[in-house]
Amino acid sequence: MADKVKPDWTGNDLLSRFVNLMIQTKPIYRLMTHQARQVIIKTAEKNGISWEGNCQTLEQSPAKSLLGQITNPDIVYPDYYLVPFHAYDQGNLCWKAAFEAIPATQSLGLRVWKNEDLTWQEAQKRLRSSFHAVLEPYSPSQVKDVLDIGCSVGISTKELHRYYSKRQNTPINTIGLDLSPYMLAVAKVTDEQQEISQWIHGLAEKTDFGDHSFDVITIQFVLHELPRHAAIAIFKEVLRLLRPGGVLGIVDNNPRSEVIQNLPPVLFTLMKSTEPHSDDYYTFNVEEALKELGFDYQTTVPSDHRHRTIVATKPL
Protein backbone atom coordinates (compact mmCIF):
# COMPACT_ATOMS: atom_id res chain seq x y z
CA MET A 1 0.00 0.00 0.00
CA ALA A 2 1.12 3.57 -0.66
CA ASP A 3 2.54 5.90 1.98
CA LYS A 4 0.16 8.66 0.90
CA VAL A 5 -3.13 8.59 2.78
CA LYS A 6 -5.25 9.53 -0.24
CA PRO A 7 -5.12 10.10 -4.01
CA ASP A 8 -4.01 13.55 -5.24
CA TRP A 9 -7.21 13.75 -7.28
CA THR A 10 -9.36 14.05 -4.14
CA GLY A 11 -9.63 16.54 -1.31
CA ASN A 12 -8.43 20.12 -1.73
CA ASP A 13 -5.33 19.42 -3.81
CA LEU A 14 -4.75 21.44 -6.97
CA LEU A 15 -5.43 18.42 -9.20
CA SER A 16 -8.65 17.69 -7.33
CA ARG A 17 -9.88 21.27 -7.70
CA PHE A 18 -9.14 21.19 -11.43
CA VAL A 19 -11.07 17.92 -11.89
CA ASN A 20 -13.98 19.33 -9.88
CA LEU A 21 -14.06 22.41 -12.08
CA MET A 22 -14.35 20.23 -15.17
CA ILE A 23 -17.12 18.18 -13.56
CA GLN A 24 -19.03 21.39 -12.77
CA THR A 25 -18.93 22.37 -16.46
CA LYS A 26 -22.13 20.80 -17.78
CA PRO A 27 -21.07 19.84 -21.34
CA ILE A 28 -17.87 18.26 -20.00
CA TYR A 29 -19.79 16.56 -17.19
CA ARG A 30 -22.24 15.03 -19.68
CA LEU A 31 -19.39 13.72 -21.79
CA MET A 32 -17.58 12.27 -18.76
CA THR A 33 -20.61 10.46 -17.36
CA HIS A 34 -21.37 9.05 -20.80
CA GLN A 35 -17.81 7.79 -21.11
CA ALA A 36 -17.90 6.35 -17.59
CA ARG A 37 -20.97 4.30 -18.52
CA GLN A 38 -19.31 3.09 -21.70
CA VAL A 39 -16.27 1.82 -19.80
CA ILE A 40 -18.49 -0.37 -17.60
CA ILE A 41 -20.75 -1.53 -20.45
CA LYS A 42 -17.83 -2.43 -22.71
CA THR A 43 -16.13 -4.38 -19.92
CA ALA A 44 -19.36 -6.31 -19.42
CA GLU A 45 -19.94 -7.12 -23.06
CA LYS A 46 -16.29 -8.05 -23.63
CA ASN A 47 -16.55 -10.62 -20.84
CA GLY A 48 -19.80 -12.32 -21.75
CA ILE A 49 -22.12 -10.30 -19.51
CA SER A 50 -25.28 -9.50 -21.43
CA TRP A 51 -25.98 -5.90 -20.40
CA GLU A 52 -29.10 -5.50 -22.51
CA GLY A 53 -30.23 -9.06 -21.85
CA ASN A 54 -30.08 -8.57 -18.08
CA CYS A 55 -32.04 -5.35 -18.35
CA GLN A 56 -34.68 -6.81 -20.64
CA THR A 57 -35.20 -9.78 -18.32
CA LEU A 58 -35.85 -7.44 -15.41
CA GLU A 59 -38.04 -5.19 -17.53
CA GLN A 60 -40.26 -8.22 -18.20
CA SER A 61 -40.17 -9.43 -14.58
CA PRO A 62 -42.70 -8.56 -11.83
CA ALA A 63 -40.24 -5.99 -10.38
CA LYS A 64 -42.28 -2.93 -11.34
CA SER A 65 -45.42 -4.38 -9.80
CA LEU A 66 -43.59 -4.75 -6.46
CA LEU A 67 -42.69 -1.08 -6.18
CA GLY A 68 -45.87 -0.05 -4.40
CA GLN A 69 -45.65 -2.69 -1.69
CA ILE A 70 -41.93 -2.10 -1.07
CA THR A 71 -42.01 1.71 -0.96
CA ASN A 72 -42.23 3.29 2.48
CA PRO A 73 -44.45 6.36 1.89
CA ASP A 74 -43.09 8.05 5.02
CA ILE A 75 -39.52 8.24 3.72
CA VAL A 76 -38.11 11.74 3.34
CA TYR A 77 -35.06 11.44 1.11
CA PRO A 78 -32.02 13.34 2.38
CA ASP A 79 -30.53 15.96 0.05
CA TYR A 80 -27.36 13.93 -0.52
CA TYR A 81 -29.45 11.13 -2.05
CA LEU A 82 -31.19 13.37 -4.55
CA VAL A 83 -28.11 14.43 -6.53
CA PRO A 84 -27.09 12.70 -9.78
CA PHE A 85 -24.60 9.87 -9.33
CA HIS A 86 -23.45 6.72 -11.13
CA ALA A 87 -24.20 8.62 -14.35
CA TYR A 88 -27.94 8.67 -13.61
CA ASP A 89 -29.63 12.06 -13.27
CA GLN A 90 -32.03 10.54 -10.71
CA GLY A 91 -29.32 8.59 -8.91
CA ASN A 92 -30.71 5.30 -7.61
CA LEU A 93 -34.31 6.48 -7.73
CA CYS A 94 -35.12 5.14 -11.20
CA TRP A 95 -35.65 1.83 -12.97
CA LYS A 96 -32.68 2.27 -15.29
CA ALA A 97 -30.26 2.35 -12.35
CA ALA A 98 -31.97 -0.65 -10.76
CA PHE A 99 -32.10 -2.75 -13.93
CA GLU A 100 -28.46 -2.01 -14.79
CA ALA A 101 -27.13 -2.61 -11.27
CA ILE A 102 -26.56 -6.38 -11.66
CA PRO A 103 -24.52 -6.28 -14.90
CA ALA A 104 -22.72 -3.17 -13.61
CA THR A 105 -21.74 -5.00 -10.40
CA GLN A 106 -20.52 -7.99 -12.39
CA SER A 107 -18.53 -5.70 -14.70
CA LEU A 108 -16.97 -3.70 -11.86
CA GLY A 109 -15.86 -6.91 -10.18
CA LEU A 110 -13.92 -7.82 -13.31
CA ARG A 111 -12.26 -4.41 -13.40
CA VAL A 112 -10.70 -5.05 -9.99
CA TRP A 113 -8.57 -7.76 -11.63
CA LYS A 114 -8.65 -6.41 -15.18
CA ASN A 115 -5.23 -7.90 -16.03
CA GLU A 116 -6.26 -11.41 -15.03
CA ASP A 117 -8.24 -13.88 -17.09
CA LEU A 118 -11.23 -14.31 -14.76
CA THR A 119 -14.90 -14.93 -15.37
CA TRP A 120 -17.25 -12.48 -13.71
CA GLN A 121 -18.33 -15.28 -11.37
CA GLU A 122 -14.73 -15.88 -10.25
CA ALA A 123 -14.17 -12.16 -9.74
CA GLN A 124 -17.31 -11.81 -7.63
CA LYS A 125 -16.38 -14.84 -5.52
CA ARG A 126 -12.93 -13.42 -4.86
CA LEU A 127 -14.33 -9.96 -4.05
CA ARG A 128 -16.93 -11.21 -1.56
CA SER A 129 -14.87 -13.98 0.05
CA SER A 130 -11.96 -11.64 0.78
CA PHE A 131 -14.33 -9.43 2.77
CA HIS A 132 -15.88 -12.35 4.65
CA ALA A 133 -12.43 -13.71 5.51
CA VAL A 134 -11.49 -10.46 7.25
CA LEU A 135 -14.79 -10.40 9.17
CA GLU A 136 -14.53 -13.99 10.36
CA PRO A 137 -12.13 -13.68 13.34
CA TYR A 138 -14.21 -10.87 14.84
CA SER A 139 -17.66 -12.37 14.28
CA PRO A 140 -19.62 -13.78 17.25
CA SER A 141 -19.46 -17.56 17.53
CA GLN A 142 -23.20 -17.76 16.89
CA VAL A 143 -24.71 -15.34 14.40
CA LYS A 144 -28.50 -15.19 14.28
CA ASP A 145 -29.36 -11.75 12.88
CA VAL A 146 -27.56 -9.97 10.05
CA LEU A 147 -28.20 -6.56 8.47
CA ASP A 148 -26.75 -5.39 5.14
CA ILE A 149 -26.99 -1.58 4.96
CA GLY A 150 -27.22 -0.07 1.48
CA CYS A 151 -27.95 -3.49 0.03
CA SER A 152 -28.85 -2.22 -3.47
CA VAL A 153 -30.11 -5.15 -5.58
CA GLY A 154 -29.08 -7.67 -2.96
CA ILE A 155 -25.95 -9.26 -4.39
CA SER A 156 -23.90 -8.48 -1.27
CA THR A 157 -26.81 -9.47 1.00
CA LYS A 158 -27.27 -12.93 -0.46
CA GLU A 159 -23.54 -13.67 -0.39
CA LEU A 160 -23.36 -12.53 3.25
CA HIS A 161 -26.36 -14.69 4.15
CA ARG A 162 -24.86 -17.73 2.45
CA TYR A 163 -21.54 -17.23 4.19
CA TYR A 164 -22.98 -17.18 7.71
CA SER A 165 -25.54 -19.89 6.92
CA LYS A 166 -22.77 -22.23 5.79
CA ARG A 167 -20.64 -21.30 8.80
CA GLN A 168 -23.13 -22.69 11.31
CA ASN A 169 -26.12 -24.97 11.60
CA THR A 170 -28.64 -22.54 13.10
CA PRO A 171 -30.96 -20.56 10.80
CA ILE A 172 -29.87 -17.02 9.91
CA ASN A 173 -32.23 -14.04 9.78
CA THR A 174 -30.80 -11.68 7.17
CA ILE A 175 -32.25 -8.28 6.25
CA GLY A 176 -31.35 -5.97 3.37
CA LEU A 177 -31.92 -2.23 3.92
CA ASP A 178 -31.76 0.38 1.18
CA LEU A 179 -33.06 3.83 0.36
CA SER A 180 -34.08 2.95 -3.20
CA PRO A 181 -37.36 1.05 -3.59
CA TYR A 182 -36.38 0.43 -7.22
CA MET A 183 -33.25 -1.43 -6.16
CA LEU A 184 -35.22 -3.34 -3.52
CA ALA A 185 -37.83 -4.42 -6.05
CA VAL A 186 -35.05 -5.93 -8.15
CA ALA A 187 -33.51 -7.50 -5.03
CA LYS A 188 -36.80 -9.12 -4.13
CA VAL A 189 -37.62 -10.41 -7.61
CA THR A 190 -34.10 -11.88 -8.03
CA ASP A 191 -34.14 -13.52 -4.58
CA GLU A 192 -35.55 -16.62 -6.21
CA GLN A 193 -34.91 -18.93 -3.23
CA GLN A 194 -36.36 -16.34 -0.83
CA GLU A 195 -33.19 -16.54 1.23
CA ILE A 196 -33.48 -13.06 2.69
CA SER A 197 -36.00 -12.49 5.47
CA GLN A 198 -36.87 -8.91 4.54
CA TRP A 199 -36.00 -6.26 1.99
CA ILE A 200 -36.68 -2.97 3.76
CA HIS A 201 -37.00 0.51 2.30
CA GLY A 202 -35.57 2.81 4.93
CA LEU A 203 -33.02 5.33 6.11
CA ALA A 204 -29.89 3.78 7.56
CA GLU A 205 -29.46 6.85 9.78
CA LYS A 206 -32.77 6.16 11.52
CA THR A 207 -34.18 2.66 11.31
CA ASP A 208 -37.20 1.15 13.02
CA PHE A 209 -35.22 -1.77 14.46
CA GLY A 210 -34.97 -2.16 18.21
CA ASP A 211 -31.82 -1.76 20.28
CA HIS A 212 -29.41 -4.73 20.18
CA SER A 213 -31.13 -6.36 17.18
CA PHE A 214 -28.16 -7.67 15.17
CA ASP A 215 -24.99 -9.71 15.56
CA VAL A 216 -23.44 -8.57 12.27
CA ILE A 217 -23.99 -5.38 10.27
CA THR A 218 -22.22 -4.66 7.01
CA ILE A 219 -21.81 -1.56 4.84
CA GLN A 220 -20.49 -2.82 1.52
CA PHE A 221 -19.31 -0.41 -1.19
CA VAL A 222 -21.63 2.28 0.16
CA LEU A 223 -19.47 4.61 2.24
CA HIS A 224 -17.95 6.37 -0.79
CA GLU A 225 -21.48 7.35 -1.83
CA LEU A 226 -22.12 9.25 1.42
CA PRO A 227 -21.17 12.65 2.75
CA ARG A 228 -19.29 12.43 6.03
CA HIS A 229 -22.16 13.63 8.21
CA ALA A 230 -24.41 10.85 6.87
CA ALA A 231 -21.74 8.20 7.46
CA ILE A 232 -21.32 9.32 11.07
CA ALA A 233 -25.08 9.28 11.63
CA ILE A 234 -25.23 5.73 10.23
CA PHE A 235 -22.37 4.61 12.47
CA LYS A 236 -24.29 5.93 15.50
CA GLU A 237 -27.34 3.94 14.46
CA VAL A 238 -25.24 0.82 13.90
CA LEU A 239 -23.83 1.10 17.43
CA ARG A 240 -27.41 1.18 18.76
CA LEU A 241 -28.48 -1.78 16.67
CA LEU A 242 -25.58 -4.13 17.41
CA ARG A 243 -25.66 -6.54 20.31
CA PRO A 244 -22.69 -6.33 22.70
CA GLY A 245 -19.81 -8.08 20.94
CA GLY A 246 -21.52 -7.64 17.57
CA VAL A 247 -19.44 -6.71 14.55
CA LEU A 248 -19.58 -3.94 11.94
CA GLY A 249 -17.84 -4.74 8.66
CA ILE A 250 -17.15 -2.02 6.08
CA VAL A 251 -15.64 -2.71 2.67
CA ASP A 252 -14.93 0.04 0.15
CA ASN A 253 -12.30 1.73 -1.97
CA ASN A 254 -8.95 2.03 -0.22
CA PRO A 255 -7.57 5.61 -0.19
CA ARG A 256 -4.08 4.14 0.37
CA SER A 257 -4.29 1.76 -2.59
CA GLU A 258 -1.50 2.38 -5.08
CA VAL A 259 -3.83 1.23 -7.86
CA ILE A 260 -6.43 3.85 -6.95
CA GLN A 261 -3.85 6.57 -6.29
CA ASN A 262 -2.20 5.92 -9.65
CA LEU A 263 -5.29 5.63 -11.83
CA PRO A 264 -4.75 7.28 -15.22
CA PRO A 265 -6.24 10.82 -15.37
CA VAL A 266 -8.98 9.70 -17.75
CA LEU A 267 -10.15 6.97 -15.37
CA PHE A 268 -10.04 8.93 -12.13
CA THR A 269 -11.82 11.83 -13.81
CA LEU A 270 -14.53 9.51 -15.11
CA MET A 271 -14.88 7.84 -11.71
CA LYS A 272 -15.09 11.12 -9.85
CA SER A 273 -17.72 12.47 -12.25
CA THR A 274 -20.10 9.70 -11.15
CA GLU A 275 -19.31 9.87 -7.40
CA PRO A 276 -20.21 13.32 -6.02
CA HIS A 277 -18.99 12.57 -2.47
CA SER A 278 -15.52 11.35 -3.43
CA ASP A 279 -13.65 14.25 -1.81
CA ASP A 280 -15.43 13.67 1.47
CA TYR A 281 -14.86 9.93 1.42
CA TYR A 282 -11.16 9.90 0.57
CA THR A 283 -10.33 12.44 3.28
CA PHE A 284 -12.50 10.83 5.98
CA ASN A 285 -10.70 9.06 8.82
CA VAL A 286 -13.25 6.30 9.30
CA GLU A 287 -11.31 4.52 12.01
CA GLU A 288 -11.05 7.63 14.21
CA ALA A 289 -14.76 8.35 13.73
CA LEU A 290 -15.65 4.83 14.88
CA LYS A 291 -13.43 5.15 17.97
CA GLU A 292 -14.92 8.54 18.89
CA LEU A 293 -18.43 7.11 18.68
CA GLY A 294 -17.61 4.31 21.12
CA PHE A 295 -16.83 1.32 18.91
CA ASP A 296 -13.93 -0.99 19.66
CA TYR A 297 -11.94 -0.49 16.47
CA GLN A 298 -10.35 -3.77 15.44
CA THR A 299 -8.53 -3.62 12.12
CA THR A 300 -8.19 -2.19 8.63
CA VAL A 301 -7.01 -4.71 6.06
CA PRO A 302 -6.38 -4.29 2.31
CA SER A 303 -8.82 -7.04 1.28
CA ASP A 304 -7.59 -6.74 -2.31
CA HIS A 305 -5.37 -4.28 -4.18
CA ARG A 306 -8.20 -1.73 -4.57
CA HIS A 307 -10.35 -2.17 -1.47
CA ARG A 308 -10.02 -2.14 2.29
CA THR A 309 -12.08 -3.84 4.97
CA ILE A 310 -12.60 -2.01 8.25
CA VAL A 311 -13.84 -3.99 11.27
CA ALA A 312 -15.18 -2.61 14.55
CA THR A 313 -17.12 -4.25 17.35
CA LYS A 314 -19.57 -3.09 19.97
CA PRO A 315 -18.07 -3.21 23.49
CA LEU A 316 -19.30 -6.04 25.69
BALOLO-316636 format. One record per residue (C-alpha): x, z, y. Coordinates in steps of 0.1 Angstrom, whole numbers, plus 5000, padded with zeros to 4 digits. Layout:
XZY/...
# end
This chain:
500050005000/501149935036/502550205059/500250095087/496950285086/494749985095/494949605101/496049485135/492849275138/490649595141/490449875165/491649835201/494749625194/495249305214/494649085184/491449275177/490149235213/490948865212/488948815179/486049015193/485948795224/485748485202/482948645182/481048725214/481148355224/477948225208/478947875198/482148005183/480248285166/477848035150/480647825137/482448125123/479448265105/478647925090/482247895078/482148245063/479048155043/480747835031/483748025018/481548244996/479247954985/482247734976/483948014956/480648064937/480147694929/483747644919/483547924894/480247834877/477948054897/474747864905/474047964941/470947754945/469847814909/469948194914/468048174947/465347944932/464848174902/464148464926/462048254948/459748184918/459848544906/457348824914/459848964940/457748874971/454649024956/456449354953/457349384989/454149565000/454449834973/458149894979/458049905017/457850255033/455650195064/456950505080/460550375082/461950335117/464950115114/468050245133/469550015160/472649955139/470649805111/468849555134/471949355144/472949025127/475449075099/476548895067/475848565086/472148645087/470448675121/468048935105/470749115086/469349245053/465749235065/464948885051/464348705018/467348475023/469748765023/468048924993/467948614973/471548524980/472948874974/473448834936/475548514937/477348644968/478348964950/479548764920/481548534943/483048814963/484148984931/486148674922/487748664956/489349004949/491448844922/491448484936/494848404921/493748504886/491848294861/488848524857/485148464851/482748634875/481748864847/485348974841/485849034878/482749244882/483649454852/487149514866/485749594900/483149844888/485150004860/488050084884/485750284906/484150474876/487650554863/488550734895/485250924896/485551044860/487951334863/485851484891/482351434876/480451724862/480551754824/476851694822/475351444847/471551434848/470651294883/472451004900/471850854934/473250514946/473050504984/472850154999/472050004965/471149654978/469949444949/470949704923/474149564907/476149874915/473250104905/472749954871/476549964863/476650324875/473650414853/475150244823/478550424828/477050774828/474550694801/477250584778/479450884787/476951134773/473951164750/471451314775/469051084794/470150994830/467850984860/469250724883/467750624917/468750344940/468150394978/468250125004/466950045038/465949685029/462649645011/463649285004/466749384986/464849654967/462249404956/465049194941/466549504925/463249594909/462449244896/465949204881/465949544865/464449384834/465149684811/463649924837/466850124835/466550274869/464050554875/463150454911/464050204937/463350384970/463050235005/464450495028/467050615053/470150765038/470550985069/467251155062/465851135027/462851305011/464851454982/465051824978/468252034982/470652024953/468951724936/471851524923/475051564903/476651234914/476051034946/477850704953/478250484984/479550154972/480749884996/478450025023/480550225046/482149925064/478549825073/477950145092/478850275126/480750605124/477850825136/475650695109/478350755082/478751115093/474951165093/474851025057/477651255046/475751555059/472751455039/474851395008/476251745011/472651885012/471551674982/474451744959/474352034935/477352274937/480252094919/478551764924/480651454933/480451194961/482250874953/482850614980/484450274973/485150015000/487749805017/491049985020/492449985056/495950045041/495749745018/498549495024/496249215012/493649315039/496149375066/497849035059/494748825056/495248485073/493848465108/491048235097/489848465070/490048795089/488248625118/485548495095/485148835078/484949025111/482348785125/479948895097/480749265099/479849405133/481049755126/484549665114/486349825142/484650155137/485150145099/488850065099/489750335124/487550605108/489350885091/486850935063/488751205045/488951425076/485251375084/484351495048/486651805052/485151895085/481651875071/482452115043/483251895013/486151974990/488151654995/489751544962/491551214964/491850864978/493050614953/493650234957/491250134930/492449774933/494649584957/491849544983/489749854978/490050234979/487950504962/487450834980/486251134960/484851454974/482951734958/480452004969/481952354968/480752574940/
# end
